[in-house]
């Protein structure tokens, strides 16, 4: 995903009322990164990243990480199409 696409997805996620950290974690999940990789890059603990992802799942009404990533991919595809 290009930088401009990431920025556009990031701004669209803002409309869903996500925090900056939640949006950042969402973008990293879209890139296929694991909690530990995201944590290292953001200088957070893996547990903190897991909490952000759990908050994302609640806000986007997903039961699993896989369902969350699929929903995020759907959002990203809609953004690319517009």
Residue frames relative to the residue before (quaternion, step in Angstrom):
aa qw qx qy qz dx dy dz
X 1.0000 0.0000 0.0000 0.0000 0.00 0.00 0.00
X 0.4237 -0.7211 0.4914 0.2431 3.57 -0.79 1.04
X 0.6753 -0.4935 0.3688 0.4055 3.55 -1.30 0.37
X 0.6703 0.4893 -0.3137 0.4614 3.61 0.90 -0.87
X 0.6290 0.5185 -0.3351 0.4724 3.61 1.05 -0.71
X 0.6345 0.5302 -0.3217 0.4614 3.56 1.00 -0.85
X 0.6526 0.5114 -0.3161 0.4612 3.58 0.93 -0.87
X 0.6611 0.5053 -0.3073 0.4618 3.56 0.97 -0.87
X 0.6412 0.5018 -0.3162 0.4869 3.60 0.96 -0.84
X 0.6220 0.5535 -0.3262 0.4475 3.58 1.00 -0.90
X 0.6950 0.4638 -0.2817 0.4717 3.59 0.88 -0.92
X 0.6299 0.5207 -0.3381 0.4666 3.61 1.05 -0.68
X 0.6347 0.5187 -0.3281 0.4696 3.58 1.05 -0.71
X 0.5730 0.5823 -0.3786 0.4350 3.59 1.16 -0.52
X 0.6242 0.5533 -0.3323 0.4401 3.57 1.09 -0.69
X 0.6450 0.4976 -0.3137 0.4877 3.59 1.23 -0.45
X 0.4692 -0.7037 0.4092 0.3425 3.58 1.33 0.13
X 0.3326 0.7046 -0.5423 0.3144 3.55 0.82 1.08
X 0.4956 -0.6263 0.5019 0.3320 3.56 -1.16 0.56
X 0.6757 -0.4755 0.3617 0.4319 3.57 -1.27 0.27
X 0.6609 0.5060 -0.3114 0.4585 3.60 0.94 -0.85
X 0.6429 0.5086 -0.3283 0.4693 3.58 0.97 -0.79
X 0.6540 0.5019 -0.3148 0.4704 3.59 0.96 -0.82
X 0.6405 0.5196 -0.3245 0.4632 3.57 0.98 -0.85
X 0.6526 0.4994 -0.3120 0.4768 3.59 0.93 -0.86
X 0.6227 0.5449 -0.3368 0.4493 3.58 1.02 -0.79
X 0.6593 0.5025 -0.3123 0.4639 3.59 0.92 -0.86
X 0.6508 0.5059 -0.3150 0.4703 3.58 1.00 -0.79
X 0.6237 0.5258 -0.3395 0.4683 3.59 1.04 -0.74
X 0.6352 0.5318 -0.3236 0.4571 3.57 1.03 -0.79
X 0.6700 0.4735 -0.2910 0.4922 3.57 1.18 -0.53
X 0.5478 -0.6625 0.3648 0.3576 3.58 1.31 0.10
X 0.4178 0.7224 -0.4629 0.2990 3.58 1.19 0.35
X 0.4452 -0.6651 0.5396 0.2611 3.51 -1.27 0.64
X 0.7042 -0.4640 0.3220 0.4302 3.58 -1.25 0.40
X 0.6635 0.5201 -0.3026 0.4446 3.58 0.88 -0.96
X 0.6535 0.5067 -0.3111 0.4684 3.60 0.97 -0.83
X 0.6451 0.5031 -0.3145 0.4815 3.56 0.98 -0.85
X 0.6490 0.5343 -0.3071 0.4461 3.56 0.93 -0.95
X 0.6610 0.5065 -0.3103 0.4586 3.58 0.88 -0.91
X 0.6817 0.4973 -0.2902 0.4514 3.57 0.91 -0.90
X 0.7504 0.3815 -0.2027 0.5004 3.58 1.00 -0.83
X 0.3840 -0.7436 0.4534 0.3066 3.56 1.36 -0.04
X 0.4640 0.6159 -0.4655 0.4343 3.52 0.91 1.12
X 0.5340 -0.5671 0.4780 0.4058 3.56 -1.26 0.02
X 0.6120 -0.5454 0.4202 0.3891 3.55 -1.22 0.48
X 0.6100 0.5596 -0.3404 0.4459 3.59 1.10 -0.68
X 0.6354 0.5182 -0.3248 0.4714 3.59 1.03 -0.78
X 0.6367 0.5106 -0.3201 0.4811 3.58 0.98 -0.83
X 0.6292 0.5319 -0.3300 0.4607 3.58 0.98 -0.84
X 0.6386 0.5177 -0.3225 0.4693 3.62 1.01 -0.78
X 0.6389 0.5142 -0.3245 0.4712 3.60 0.97 -0.82
X 0.6621 0.4988 -0.3036 0.4698 3.57 0.95 -0.86
X 0.6306 0.5206 -0.3345 0.4684 3.60 1.01 -0.73
X 0.6312 0.5139 -0.3254 0.4812 3.59 1.06 -0.74
X 0.6179 0.5359 -0.3312 0.4705 3.58 1.05 -0.77
X 0.6534 0.5184 -0.3152 0.4528 3.57 0.91 -0.93
X 0.6507 0.5085 -0.3179 0.4658 3.58 0.97 -0.79
X 0.7023 0.4820 -0.2739 0.4467 3.57 0.80 -1.00
X 0.7499 0.3594 -0.2020 0.5174 3.58 1.05 -0.75
X 0.4268 -0.7514 0.4164 0.2825 3.56 1.35 0.26
X 0.3910 0.6900 -0.4963 0.3532 3.54 0.81 1.12
X 0.3849 -0.7423 0.5061 0.2116 3.55 -1.06 0.73
X 0.7990 0.1685 -0.0746 0.5724 3.57 1.14 -0.54
X 0.6499 -0.5007 0.3989 0.4097 3.53 -1.31 0.26
X 0.6232 0.5439 -0.3367 0.4499 3.58 1.02 -0.77
X 0.6553 0.4996 -0.3036 0.4785 3.57 0.93 -0.92
X 0.6283 0.5376 -0.3269 0.4576 3.59 1.04 -0.79
X 0.6752 0.4879 -0.3011 0.4640 3.58 0.84 -0.95
X 0.6291 0.5225 -0.3384 0.4655 3.60 0.99 -0.76
X 0.6572 0.4987 -0.3089 0.4732 3.59 0.95 -0.86
X 0.6452 0.5104 -0.3161 0.4725 3.60 0.99 -0.82
X 0.6373 0.5161 -0.3254 0.4707 3.59 1.03 -0.78
X 0.6248 0.5354 -0.3275 0.4645 3.58 1.05 -0.76
X 0.6396 0.5087 -0.3104 0.4856 3.57 1.00 -0.86
X 0.6607 0.5131 -0.3053 0.4549 3.58 0.90 -0.93
X 0.6538 0.5140 -0.3092 0.4613 3.59 0.99 -0.83
X 0.6319 0.5253 -0.3246 0.4684 3.57 1.03 -0.79
X 0.6366 0.5293 -0.3139 0.4647 3.56 1.06 -0.83
X 0.6580 0.5102 -0.3069 0.4610 3.58 0.96 -0.90
X 0.6815 0.5131 -0.2794 0.4408 3.56 1.02 -0.83
X 0.7010 0.4734 -0.2796 0.4544 3.57 1.13 -0.46
